[in-house]
Amino acid sequence: MGTFKTAGQTPKQNHLLAALPEKIFERLSPHLELIPIQLGEVLCESGGQSQYVYFPTTAILSLHYVMEDGATAEIAGVGNEGVLGISLFLGGLTTPIQATVQTAGWGYRLKARLMMEEFNRTGGRRAGALHNKFLRYTQALMTQMSQTAVCYRHHSVEQQLCRWLLLTLDRLPTNELTMTQELIASMLGVRREGITESAGNLQRAGLISYRRGHITVLDRSGLESHACECYNVVKKEFHRLLSEV
């Protein structure tokens, strides 16, 4: 209990858990384990089968593909809106995607076996609420992945950076990010010089302030106007799917 008080965390800070009917939440909550999630920590290896599913509260996870030469590119992010472990629900058990921690913080983990027992539970509409909600989340995550692929192909590095910053801010309680240009470049699968130039343009426009790995968003509406359509597509789809009954 001391850890919970110190961290100031509750499971319902994760939007998926908060959206569950109370009876389902009561069955799961005794098994939810609060854990610190460290920057750079690998929670899911490519091709590995995790023993847990993770529900971030203040941490942000990056789902990315690792090439044979070690190059990476982020295909989606998971924060307090979601869960890491959809391969379990889809029956694939493993995935070629690696999940690492982009922003350190807190989250809850649940044994995969317990998660699947609840997911497969039958007996009426309310009993299937977790099943329905998690499948809708999976669809929203797939939209994020496909839109990210489109963004990489058709939009400038500056537009991609704006999209990435906005999606990250949506998962944070502040307008400040701790992130180096090298890490952002790795996330987006571009050269660091491209991020340096794009961040400089945004700073000169008065949209962000960047100093020694710290980014402060000064004008969010301006940042949204500089972003491509991909940000709004993803945001609207998450809202549409996860706000439905």
Backbone torsions as a table, in degrees:
resi	resn	phi	psi	omega
1	MET	NA	-31.8	-179.4
2	GLY	-60.7	-38.6	179.9
3	THR	-61.6	-41.2	-179.3
4	PHE	-63.4	-43.1	-178.7
5	LYS	-66.5	-42.9	-179.2
6	THR	-63.9	-42.9	-176.6
7	ALA	-76.9	-23.1	-176.9
8	GLY	65.8	30.5	-174.4
9	GLN	-107.5	147.8	170.0
10	THR	-136.4	150.1	-179.3
11	PRO	-57.2	-30.7	-175.3
12	LYS	-76.7	2.5	167.9
13	GLN	-72.0	-17.5	171.3
14	ASN	-87.6	124.8	-171.0
15	HIS	-65.4	-32.8	178.0
16	LEU	-66.6	-45.2	178.9
17	LEU	-65.4	-38.7	-179.3
18	ALA	-66.4	-25.8	-177.1
19	ALA	-84.0	-6.9	-178.2
20	LEU	-75.1	145.9	172.0
21	PRO	-56.1	148.6	-173.0
22	GLU	-59.1	-36.5	-179.0
23	LYS	-63.9	-39.8	178.6
24	ILE	-69.3	-43.6	179.1
25	PHE	-60.2	-40.1	179.9
26	GLU	-65.0	-32.6	177.3
27	ARG	-70.7	-35.4	-175.2
28	LEU	-86.6	-34.7	-169.4
29	SER	-56.2	-36.6	178.6
30	PRO	-64.3	-18.5	-176.2
31	HIS	-102.2	-3.1	178.9
32	LEU	-79.9	124.9	-176.8
33	GLU	-108.5	119.5	177.3
34	LEU	-73.9	128.8	-179.3
35	ILE	-136.8	145.3	170.1
36	PRO	-75.9	138.5	-178.8
37	ILE	-116.8	116.7	-170.5
38	GLN	-91.1	146.1	178.3
39	LEU	-55.6	130.1	178.3
40	GLY	84.4	-7.3	-179.6
41	GLU	-64.8	137.2	177.7
42	VAL	-95.2	114.9	-178.7
43	LEU	-94.1	-20.6	179.7
44	CYS	-148.9	118.4	177.9
45	GLU	-83.0	149.8	175.8
46	SER	-59.8	126.0	-179.8
47	GLY	82.6	-4.2	-178.6
48	GLY	-88.6	158.6	177.8
49	GLN	-111.6	110.3	-175.6
50	SER	-76.1	146.8	176.4
51	GLN	-88.9	-4.0	-176.6
52	TYR	-135.9	158.7	163.0
53	VAL	-111.4	150.9	-173.3
54	TYR	-122.0	135.9	177.5
55	PHE	-118.6	95.9	-179.4
56	PRO	-66.0	147.5	171.8
57	THR	-113.8	-55.8	176.7
58	THR	-114.6	-13.5	177.2
59	ALA	-81.7	158.4	174.2
60	ILE	-126.7	130.8	-178.9
61	LEU	-105.6	147.4	178.3
62	SER	-113.7	125.4	174.7
63	LEU	-98.2	120.9	-178.2
64	HIS	-143.7	160.5	179.1
65	TYR	-102.5	134.2	-179.4
66	VAL	-106.7	120.8	178.5
67	MET	-76.2	167.6	-179.9
68	GLU	-61.2	-31.5	-180.0
69	ASP	-85.9	4.4	178.5
70	GLY	94.0	-9.9	177.9
71	ALA	-66.4	146.1	-178.1
72	THR	-132.0	161.1	172.0
73	ALA	-152.2	134.7	179.5
74	GLU	-75.4	136.8	177.2
75	ILE	-111.1	-14.6	177.4
76	ALA	-171.7	163.3	174.3
77	GLY	-124.3	154.5	177.9
78	VAL	-131.9	122.9	177.6
79	GLY	-128.7	-143.9	-175.4
80	ASN	-71.1	-2.2	176.5
81	GLU	-86.6	-10.2	-167.7
82	GLY	-146.6	-155.3	-174.2
83	VAL	-144.7	146.9	172.1
84	LEU	-101.4	121.1	177.8
85	GLY	136.3	26.1	-175.9
86	ILE	-67.8	-19.1	178.8
87	SER	-60.7	-27.9	177.2
88	LEU	-65.2	-45.3	-176.8
89	PHE	-67.4	-30.7	-176.4
90	LEU	-88.0	-3.7	175.8
91	GLY	86.3	2.8	-178.5
92	GLY	-84.0	-22.5	178.5
93	LEU	67.3	-44.1	178.6
94	THR	-122.6	167.8	-178.9
95	THR	-148.8	148.5	176.4
96	PRO	-76.7	-0.4	-177.4
97	ILE	-88.4	139.5	174.6
98	GLN	-101.4	139.4	179.2
99	ALA	-114.5	119.1	177.7
100	THR	-124.1	165.3	-176.8
101	VAL	-88.7	119.1	179.1
102	GLN	-86.9	-40.5	179.1
103	THR	-131.3	123.1	-178.9
104	ALA	-66.7	153.3	179.1
105	GLY	170.9	-144.8	-176.9
106	TRP	-122.1	160.2	175.6
107	GLY	-168.1	174.4	178.5
108	TYR	-117.5	144.3	173.9
109	ARG	-121.7	152.3	-177.3
110	LEU	-137.4	137.0	179.8
111	LYS	-59.2	135.5	-176.5
112	ALA	-57.4	-37.0	-179.4
113	ARG	-61.3	-43.5	179.8
114	LEU	-68.4	-37.2	178.5
115	MET	-62.0	-43.7	-177.6
116	MET	-71.7	-31.8	176.0
117	GLU	-61.3	-42.8	179.6
118	GLU	-72.0	-38.9	-178.8
119	PHE	-62.8	-36.4	-176.6
120	ASN	-90.8	0.1	-178.7
121	ARG	-62.1	138.7	179.8
122	THR	-121.2	170.6	176.3
123	GLY	127.5	33.3	176.9
124	GLY	119.2	170.0	-174.1
125	ARG	-62.6	-45.3	-177.9
126	ARG	-66.7	-36.9	178.9
127	ALA	-66.2	-25.1	179.8
128	GLY	-93.8	11.0	-175.6
129	ALA	-63.2	-41.2	179.0
130	LEU	-64.1	-44.0	178.1
131	HIS	-54.9	-49.9	-177.5
132	ASN	-66.7	-43.8	-177.7
133	LYS	-64.6	-40.6	-177.8
134	PHE	-73.0	-32.4	175.3
135	LEU	-68.1	-36.7	176.3
136	ARG	-65.8	-39.6	176.3
137	TYR	-61.7	-40.9	178.9
138	THR	-60.3	-41.1	177.5
139	GLN	-63.7	-41.9	178.6
140	ALA	-63.4	-39.8	178.9
141	LEU	-65.9	-38.6	176.8
142	MET	-63.3	-36.8	175.5
143	THR	-62.3	-43.4	178.7
144	GLN	-60.8	-42.5	-179.7
145	MET	-64.1	-46.3	-178.0
146	SER	-67.8	-37.6	-180.0
147	GLN	-69.5	-33.4	176.3
148	THR	-63.7	-42.1	178.0
149	ALA	-61.8	-42.5	177.3
150	VAL	-62.5	-41.1	-178.3
151	CYS	-63.0	-44.7	178.8
152	TYR	-59.1	-35.3	-173.6
153	ARG	-82.4	-35.2	-167.8
154	HIS	-116.2	-11.4	-173.8
155	HIS	-117.9	156.4	-176.3
156	SER	-70.0	163.7	177.7
157	VAL	-61.0	-37.4	179.7
158	GLU	-64.5	-41.7	177.0
159	GLN	-65.3	-40.8	178.2
160	GLN	-63.0	-41.0	178.7
161	LEU	-62.7	-43.4	178.4
162	CYS	-61.2	-45.4	178.6
163	ARG	-58.6	-46.8	-176.6
164	TRP	-65.1	-42.7	178.8
165	LEU	-62.2	-42.9	-177.9
166	LEU	-66.7	-43.8	178.9
167	LEU	-64.4	-34.9	177.3
168	THR	-69.2	-43.4	179.1
169	LEU	-60.8	-35.1	179.7
170	ASP	-60.5	-20.8	-177.2
171	ARG	-102.3	4.0	-177.2
172	LEU	-119.8	153.1	179.2
173	PRO	-85.2	-4.0	-178.0
174	THR	-127.3	177.0	176.9
175	ASN	-102.6	19.9	-178.3
176	GLU	-117.8	139.2	178.7
177	LEU	-126.1	143.1	172.6
178	THR	-105.5	105.7	-172.1
179	MET	-160.5	126.8	178.1
180	THR	-81.7	158.6	177.3
181	GLN	-64.2	-34.0	178.3
182	GLU	-61.5	-42.3	-178.5
183	LEU	-69.7	-39.9	178.2
184	ILE	-63.4	-42.8	178.6
185	ALA	-60.6	-40.2	178.2
186	SER	-65.3	-40.4	178.7
187	MET	-60.6	-44.3	-175.0
188	LEU	-87.4	-8.1	179.1
189	GLY	69.8	34.6	-180.0
190	VAL	-126.1	171.0	177.9
191	ARG	-72.7	148.9	-179.7
192	ARG	-59.6	-34.6	-179.6
193	GLU	-59.4	-34.8	178.5
194	GLY	-65.9	-38.6	178.0
195	ILE	-70.0	-40.7	179.4
196	THR	-59.5	-46.0	-180.0
197	GLU	-65.2	-45.2	-178.0
198	SER	-66.0	-43.8	178.9
199	ALA	-63.5	-36.9	177.4
200	GLY	-63.7	-41.6	177.8
201	ASN	-61.7	-43.6	-179.3
202	LEU	-67.3	-35.1	179.1
203	GLN	-69.6	-43.2	178.8
204	ARG	-64.5	-27.9	177.9
205	ALA	-80.7	-4.1	178.7
206	GLY	79.6	18.1	-177.6
207	LEU	-89.1	-33.9	179.8
208	ILE	-137.9	164.2	170.4
209	SER	-124.3	130.0	-177.2
210	TYR	-126.4	129.6	178.5
211	ARG	-157.1	119.5	173.5
212	ARG	48.5	51.9	176.3
213	GLY	81.8	4.2	178.7
214	HIS	-113.8	125.3	179.1
215	ILE	-114.3	126.9	174.9
216	THR	-116.3	125.2	177.5
217	VAL	-84.3	118.1	-176.3
218	LEU	-94.0	-28.9	-176.0
219	ASP	-140.1	90.7	-176.1
220	ARG	-65.9	-42.7	-179.4
221	SER	-62.6	-36.9	176.4
222	GLY	-65.9	-38.4	178.1
223	LEU	-64.7	-39.5	178.1
224	GLU	-64.4	-36.1	179.6
225	SER	-70.3	-24.6	178.0
226	HIS	-85.3	-17.8	-177.6
227	ALA	-76.8	159.0	175.8
228	CYS	-79.9	177.7	-178.0
229	GLU	-65.0	-18.2	-172.9
230	CYS	-60.2	-37.4	-179.0
231	TYR	-60.2	-50.0	-178.0
232	ASN	-67.4	-34.4	177.8
233	VAL	-59.7	-48.3	-178.9
234	VAL	-66.2	-45.3	-178.1
235	LYS	-61.6	-44.4	-179.1
236	LYS	-66.6	-36.8	-179.1
237	GLU	-70.0	-39.5	175.6
238	PHE	-61.8	-44.3	-179.6
239	HIS	-64.4	-44.0	-178.2
240	ARG	-61.9	-46.7	-173.7
241	LEU	-77.6	-37.8	-173.4
242	LEU	-91.2	-7.5	175.7
243	SER	-97.5	-7.4	178.6
244	GLU	-75.4	151.0	179.7
245	VAL	-75.8	NA	NA
